[in-house]
């Protein structure tokens, strides 16, 4: 059997072969591809990219890759499909145009749409918890920040909302949709009740399947937040919750994976806060609440460094306004960490409240603080929930089981019998 995977990012070996930048994304796709090596299927990796200038085929380490220019869209994809003649096409992501290209150039009954995130709903929640001014157009700021490759919160939100409109077309055309949570299942049914929905969990990064978190009574209370670069990830709400946590644990520290707000001298700082509006807002908020010295930014982390941060922390905190199946939560659960997570989107499909961790309303910083404090106050209980989370995650993210389930689905979609949702 031959299956073509259509991607919205260049896999690292292909990017290097084309002398293009390697993107820090798609780890779950790479992990699934590696797990599928033991299955009786030939997988062709095909990606579109704005930087690619012509359609070309490369063979690298026994893997066939195709790259084509985004601007050529469906016509370029058709050339690839004609050359390879796959029996199925699996499309990763719904937020760009490439799923429509596949659905319009290939038998839609043989196209499987793999949900990554859902752009429209994320756009609706991008600015949750921020002052109203972040929802207004700022033409001058938009022009200036664009010159530095940045964007305002308004622009980030609008881009996702625009992608969400395009996303609806994908779901309207789709016959087969692959997701992971009750939330993305409900979204699929709301847009296209006729679409067949299948569930397949994700394989996570290899380092997180080994080793494990251990309780250390001498450890300084440390809270780890794996992302904070956009408002959707909710770092501003962590800052709002931090005073209540610090009141009980004065030496608490929050580690945030990513770069700190840009800091210049007194003369230039207001300008930097104006340009980098969300990081600037975080900096001002932390200083106003008196918790700036309790927040440490780690810089960008690879998998091993991220794992180290998990293991050195007391609590993993997921404060996002919306998530489908956040890999960071899955990785924390694999390590057996005490987890406090926002009760949004698909998160309840990953973690059972009060058994495998604690869920809270991200719009309530007081609830966030209470969840973190409950884990810090009861180390034995937190450890027990972490162990339960690890047991759950090891089963949910088992690479062999996921690869076998993916192969079974391919066989069903290629057979005469309809695959069972």
C-alpha positions as CSV (number, residue, x, y, z in Angstrom):
1,X,0.0,0.0,0.0
2,X,1.2,3.5,-0.8
3,X,-0.1,6.5,1.2
4,X,0.9,10.1,0.5
5,X,1.1,12.5,3.4
6,X,0.5,16.1,2.5
7,X,2.2,18.4,5.0
8,X,2.1,22.2,5.6
9,X,5.8,22.2,6.8
10,X,9.0,21.0,5.3
11,X,10.4,17.9,7.1
12,X,13.9,18.6,8.4
13,X,15.8,16.3,5.9
14,X,13.9,17.8,3.0
15,X,14.5,21.4,4.2
16,X,18.2,20.7,4.6
17,X,18.4,19.1,1.1
18,X,16.8,22.2,-0.4
19,X,19.0,24.5,1.6
20,X,16.0,26.0,3.4
21,X,15.6,26.8,7.1
22,X,14.5,23.8,9.3
23,X,11.3,24.6,11.0
24,X,10.7,23.8,14.7
25,X,7.4,22.1,14.1
26,X,5.8,18.8,13.2
27,X,7.5,16.6,15.8
28,X,4.2,14.5,16.1
29,X,4.3,13.8,12.3
30,X,7.9,12.7,12.5
31,X,7.2,10.5,15.4
32,X,4.2,8.9,13.6
33,X,6.3,8.4,10.5
34,X,9.0,6.6,12.4
35,X,6.5,4.4,14.2
36,X,4.9,3.5,10.8
37,X,8.3,2.0,9.6
38,X,7.2,-1.3,11.0
39,X,3.9,-1.4,9.2
40,X,3.4,-2.7,5.6
41,X,2.9,0.7,4.0
42,X,5.0,3.0,1.8
43,X,4.6,6.6,2.9
44,X,5.5,9.4,0.6
45,X,6.1,12.8,2.3
46,X,4.9,15.8,0.3
47,X,5.1,19.4,1.5
48,X,4.3,22.8,0.1
49,X,6.2,25.9,1.0
50,X,6.4,29.5,-0.1
51,X,10.2,29.4,-0.3
52,X,10.1,26.4,-2.7
53,X,10.5,27.5,-6.3
54,X,9.8,24.4,-8.3
55,X,8.2,21.0,-7.8
56,X,10.9,18.3,-7.2
57,X,11.3,14.8,-5.9
58,X,14.1,13.8,-3.5
59,X,15.0,10.4,-2.1
60,X,16.8,10.8,1.3
61,X,17.6,7.8,3.5
62,X,15.1,5.5,1.8
63,X,12.3,8.0,2.1
64,X,10.7,9.7,-0.9
65,X,10.0,13.4,-0.5
66,X,8.2,15.9,-2.7
67,X,8.3,19.7,-2.4
68,X,6.2,22.1,-4.4
69,X,5.6,25.9,-4.4
70,X,2.6,26.9,-2.3
71,X,1.6,29.3,-5.1
72,X,1.1,26.4,-7.5
73,X,-1.3,24.7,-5.2
74,X,-3.6,22.1,-6.6
75,X,-1.9,21.9,-10.0
76,X,1.4,21.0,-8.5
77,X,-0.2,18.5,-6.1
78,X,-1.9,16.8,-9.0
79,X,1.5,16.3,-10.7
80,X,2.8,14.7,-7.6
81,X,-0.3,12.5,-7.3
82,X,-0.1,11.5,-11.0
83,X,3.5,10.5,-10.5
84,X,3.1,8.5,-7.3
85,X,-0.4,7.0,-7.7
86,X,-1.1,6.6,-4.0
87,X,-4.1,4.7,-2.8
88,X,-4.7,7.2,0.0
89,X,-3.8,10.8,0.8
90,X,-3.5,11.8,4.5
91,X,-3.5,15.6,5.0
92,X,-2.1,17.1,8.1
93,X,-3.7,20.3,9.3
94,X,-7.0,22.0,8.4
95,X,-6.0,25.7,8.7
96,X,-4.5,26.2,5.2
97,X,-5.5,25.6,1.6
98,X,-3.7,22.2,1.1
99,X,-6.6,20.0,2.3
100,X,-8.9,21.6,-0.3
101,X,-6.3,20.9,-3.0
102,X,-6.3,17.2,-2.0
103,X,-10.0,17.0,-1.8
104,X,-10.5,18.6,-5.2
105,X,-7.7,16.7,-7.1
106,X,-8.1,13.2,-5.5
107,X,-11.0,10.9,-4.7
108,X,-12.4,12.6,-1.5
109,X,-13.4,9.1,-0.2
110,X,-9.7,8.3,-0.2
111,X,-8.6,11.5,1.6
112,X,-8.1,11.5,5.4
113,X,-8.0,14.9,7.0
114,X,-5.9,14.9,10.2
115,X,-6.8,17.7,12.7
116,X,-3.9,19.4,14.2
117,X,-5.4,22.6,15.7
118,X,-8.7,24.4,15.0
119,X,-7.8,27.9,13.8
120,X,-11.3,29.5,14.0
121,X,-12.0,28.7,17.6
122,X,-8.5,29.6,18.6
123,X,-8.9,33.0,17.0
124,X,-12.1,33.6,19.0
125,X,-10.1,33.1,22.2
126,X,-6.8,34.7,21.2
127,X,-7.3,37.8,23.3
128,X,-9.2,36.4,26.2
129,X,-8.4,38.1,29.5
130,X,-6.6,41.1,27.8
131,X,-7.7,44.7,27.9
132,X,-10.2,45.8,25.2
133,X,-7.5,47.9,23.5
134,X,-5.9,44.7,22.2
135,X,-9.0,44.1,20.0
136,X,-8.7,47.4,18.2
137,X,-6.9,48.1,14.9
138,X,-3.7,50.0,15.3
139,X,-2.6,50.8,11.7
140,X,0.7,52.6,12.6
141,X,1.8,49.8,15.0
142,X,0.8,47.2,12.5
143,X,2.9,48.8,9.8
144,X,6.0,49.2,12.1
145,X,5.8,45.8,13.7
146,X,5.4,44.1,10.2
147,X,8.8,45.5,9.3
148,X,10.4,43.5,12.1
149,X,8.4,40.4,11.3
150,X,6.0,40.9,14.1
151,X,2.2,41.3,14.5
152,X,-0.2,42.9,16.9
153,X,-2.6,40.8,18.9
154,X,-5.4,42.1,16.7
155,X,-3.6,40.8,13.7
156,X,-2.8,37.4,15.2
157,X,-6.5,37.0,16.2
158,X,-7.7,38.1,12.7
159,X,-5.4,35.7,10.9
160,X,-6.8,32.8,12.9
161,X,-10.3,33.9,12.3
162,X,-9.6,34.2,8.6
163,X,-8.1,30.7,8.6
164,X,-11.1,29.5,10.4
165,X,-13.4,30.6,7.6
166,X,-11.2,28.6,5.1
167,X,-11.1,25.7,7.6
168,X,-14.9,25.5,7.4
169,X,-14.6,24.7,3.7
170,X,-12.2,21.9,4.4
171,X,-14.6,20.3,6.9
172,X,-17.6,20.8,4.5
173,X,-15.8,18.9,1.8
174,X,-14.2,16.2,4.0
175,X,-15.5,12.7,4.0
176,X,-13.0,11.3,6.6
177,X,-11.6,13.2,9.5
178,X,-9.1,12.0,12.0
179,X,-9.0,13.7,15.5
180,X,-8.3,12.9,19.1
181,X,-10.7,14.6,21.5
182,X,-14.4,14.9,22.2
183,X,-14.0,18.6,21.5
184,X,-12.7,18.2,17.9
185,X,-15.2,15.4,17.3
186,X,-18.1,17.8,18.3
187,X,-16.6,20.6,16.1
188,X,-16.5,18.2,13.2
189,X,-20.1,17.2,13.7
190,X,-21.2,20.8,14.0
191,X,-19.7,21.8,10.6
192,X,-20.3,18.5,8.7
193,X,-22.6,15.9,10.3
194,X,-22.0,13.6,7.3
195,X,-18.2,13.4,7.8
196,X,-16.9,10.2,9.2
197,X,-14.8,10.8,12.3
198,X,-12.0,8.6,13.5
199,X,-9.9,8.9,16.7
200,X,-6.2,8.4,16.8
201,X,-3.9,9.7,19.6
202,X,-0.6,11.3,18.9
203,X,2.9,9.9,19.4
204,X,5.0,12.4,21.4
205,X,8.7,13.1,21.5
206,X,10.9,10.1,22.3
207,X,12.8,11.5,25.4
208,X,9.5,11.8,27.4
209,X,8.8,8.1,27.3
210,X,11.8,7.4,29.6
211,X,12.7,8.6,33.1
212,X,10.2,10.2,35.4
213,X,9.4,13.0,37.8
214,X,10.3,12.4,41.4
215,X,9.1,14.4,44.4
216,X,11.9,16.3,46.2
217,X,10.9,17.8,49.5
218,X,14.0,20.1,49.4
219,X,13.0,21.6,46.0
220,X,12.1,25.2,45.8
221,X,8.5,25.5,44.6
222,X,8.8,25.7,40.8
223,X,6.0,26.0,38.3
224,X,6.7,25.2,34.6
225,X,4.8,26.8,31.8
226,X,5.8,25.5,28.4
227,X,4.7,28.4,26.2
228,X,3.9,32.1,26.6
229,X,4.6,33.7,23.3
230,X,1.0,34.4,22.3
231,X,-2.0,35.5,24.4
232,X,-3.8,32.3,23.6
233,X,-1.3,30.4,25.9
234,X,-2.5,32.5,28.9
235,X,0.7,33.6,30.5
236,X,-0.9,36.9,31.5
237,X,-3.3,34.9,33.6
238,X,-0.5,33.0,35.3
239,X,1.0,36.4,36.3
240,X,-2.4,37.4,37.7
241,X,-2.6,34.2,39.7
242,X,1.0,34.4,41.0
243,X,0.5,36.9,43.9
244,X,-1.9,34.5,45.6
245,X,0.6,31.6,45.1
246,X,3.5,33.7,46.3
247,X,1.6,34.7,49.4
248,X,1.7,31.1,50.6
249,X,5.1,30.2,49.0
250,X,7.2,33.3,49.0
251,X,10.1,31.6,47.2
252,X,8.0,30.2,44.3
253,X,9.5,30.5,40.8
254,X,7.7,30.3,37.5
255,X,9.8,29.0,34.6
256,X,8.5,29.9,31.1
257,X,9.9,28.3,28.0
258,X,10.7,31.1,25.6
259,X,12.3,34.4,25.3
260,X,11.7,37.2,27.9
261,X,10.1,40.5,27.0
262,X,12.6,42.8,25.2
263,X,14.3,45.1,27.7
264,X,16.1,48.3,26.8
265,X,17.2,51.4,28.7
266,X,14.7,53.7,30.4
267,X,14.5,55.8,27.3
268,X,13.7,53.1,24.8
269,X,11.7,50.7,27.0
270,X,8.3,52.4,26.4
271,X,9.0,52.2,22.6
272,X,9.8,48.4,22.9
273,X,6.7,47.8,25.0
274,X,4.6,49.6,22.3
275,X,6.1,47.5,19.5
276,X,6.1,44.2,21.2
277,X,2.7,44.8,22.7
278,X,2.0,41.4,24.4
279,X,5.5,40.8,25.9
280,X,5.5,44.5,26.9
281,X,2.1,44.0,28.6
282,X,3.4,40.9,30.4
283,X,6.4,42.8,31.7
284,X,4.3,45.8,32.9
285,X,1.7,43.5,34.5
286,X,4.3,41.5,36.4
287,X,6.0,44.7,37.7
288,X,2.7,46.2,38.7
289,X,1.7,43.0,40.7
290,X,5.2,42.8,42.2
291,X,6.0,39.3,40.8
292,X,8.5,40.2,38.0
293,X,11.4,38.7,40.0
294,X,9.6,35.4,40.3
295,X,9.4,34.7,36.6
296,X,12.3,33.2,34.7
297,X,12.4,32.8,30.9
298,X,14.4,29.8,29.7
299,X,14.8,30.7,26.1
300,X,13.8,28.2,23.3
301,X,14.3,24.6,24.5
302,X,14.9,21.4,22.6
303,X,13.2,18.2,23.8
304,X,16.0,17.2,26.2
305,X,16.2,20.7,27.8
306,X,12.4,20.8,28.0
307,X,12.4,17.5,29.8
308,X,15.0,18.8,32.2
309,X,12.7,21.7,33.1
310,X,9.8,19.4,33.6
311,X,11.8,17.2,36.0
312,X,13.2,20.1,38.0
313,X,9.7,21.6,38.5
314,X,7.1,21.0,41.2
315,X,4.0,21.5,39.0
316,X,3.3,21.7,35.3
317,X,0.8,24.5,34.5
318,X,-1.2,24.7,31.3
319,X,-3.1,28.1,31.4
320,X,-4.2,28.3,27.8
321,X,-7.5,29.9,26.8
322,X,-8.1,27.0,24.3
323,X,-6.3,23.8,23.3
324,X,-7.2,20.7,21.5
325,X,-4.7,18.1,22.6
326,X,-1.6,20.0,23.9
327,X,1.5,17.9,23.4
328,X,3.1,19.7,26.4
329,X,0.4,18.3,28.7
330,X,0.9,14.8,27.2
331,X,4.7,15.0,27.8
332,X,4.2,16.2,31.4
333,X,1.8,13.3,32.0
334,X,4.3,10.8,30.4
335,X,6.9,12.0,33.0
336,X,4.3,11.5,35.8
337,X,4.3,15.2,36.8
338,X,1.7,16.9,38.9
339,X,-0.4,18.8,36.4
340,X,-2.8,21.7,36.7
341,X,-4.5,22.4,33.3
342,X,-7.2,24.7,31.9
343,X,-10.5,23.0,31.5
344,X,-10.9,24.0,27.9
345,X,-11.3,22.3,24.4
346,X,-9.9,18.8,24.3
347,X,-8.0,18.9,27.6
348,X,-10.7,17.0,29.5
349,X,-10.2,14.2,27.0
350,X,-6.6,13.9,28.0
351,X,-6.7,14.3,31.8
352,X,-9.3,13.3,34.3
353,X,-9.9,16.0,37.0
354,X,-8.9,15.1,40.5
355,X,-7.6,11.7,39.4
356,X,-4.7,12.5,37.0
357,X,-4.4,16.2,37.7
358,X,-6.5,19.2,38.4
359,X,-8.6,21.3,36.0
360,X,-9.6,24.9,36.4
361,X,-11.3,27.7,34.5
362,X,-8.6,29.8,32.9
363,X,-10.8,32.9,33.1
364,X,-10.5,32.6,36.9
365,X,-6.9,33.3,38.0
366,X,-8.1,32.5,41.6
367,X,-9.1,29.0,40.4
368,X,-5.7,28.6,38.8
369,X,-4.0,29.7,42.0
370,X,-6.1,27.3,44.0
371,X,-5.2,24.4,41.7
372,X,-1.5,25.1,41.9
373,X,-1.7,25.6,45.7
374,X,-3.6,22.3,46.1
375,X,-0.8,20.4,44.4
376,X,2.0,22.2,46.4
377,X,0.1,21.8,49.7
378,X,-0.4,18.0,49.3
379,X,2.9,16.6,47.8
380,X,1.8,13.0,48.3
381,X,-1.6,13.5,46.6
382,X,0.1,15.4,43.8
383,X,2.6,12.6,43.3
384,X,-0.3,10.0,43.2
385,X,-2.1,12.0,40.5
386,X,1.1,12.3,38.6
387,X,1.6,8.5,38.7
388,X,-2.0,8.0,37.5
389,X,-1.4,10.5,34.7
390,X,1.7,8.6,33.6
391,X,-0.2,5.3,33.4
392,X,-2.9,7.0,31.3
393,X,-0.4,8.7,29.0
394,X,1.7,5.6,28.4
395,X,-1.4,3.9,27.1
396,X,-2.8,6.8,25.2
397,X,0.5,7.7,23.5
398,X,1.9,4.2,22.9
399,X,3.7,4.4,19.6
400,X,3.2,0.7,18.6
401,X,-0.5,0.8,19.3
402,X,-1.0,4.1,17.5
403,X,0.9,2.9,14.4
404,X,-1.1,-0.3,14.4
405,X,-4.4,1.6,14.6
406,X,-3.3,4.0,11.8
407,X,-2.5,1.0,9.6
408,X,-5.8,-0.7,10.4
409,X,-7.6,2.5,9.4
410,X,-5.7,2.6,6.1
411,X,-6.7,-1.0,5.4
412,X,-10.3,-0.2,6.1
413,X,-10.4,2.9,3.9
414,X,-8.8,1.0,1.1
415,X,-11.1,-2.0,1.5
416,X,-14.6,-2.6,0.4
417,X,-16.0,-2.1,3.9
418,X,-16.5,1.3,5.4
419,X,-14.1,2.1,8.2
420,X,-15.8,2.1,11.6
421,X,-15.7,5.6,13.2
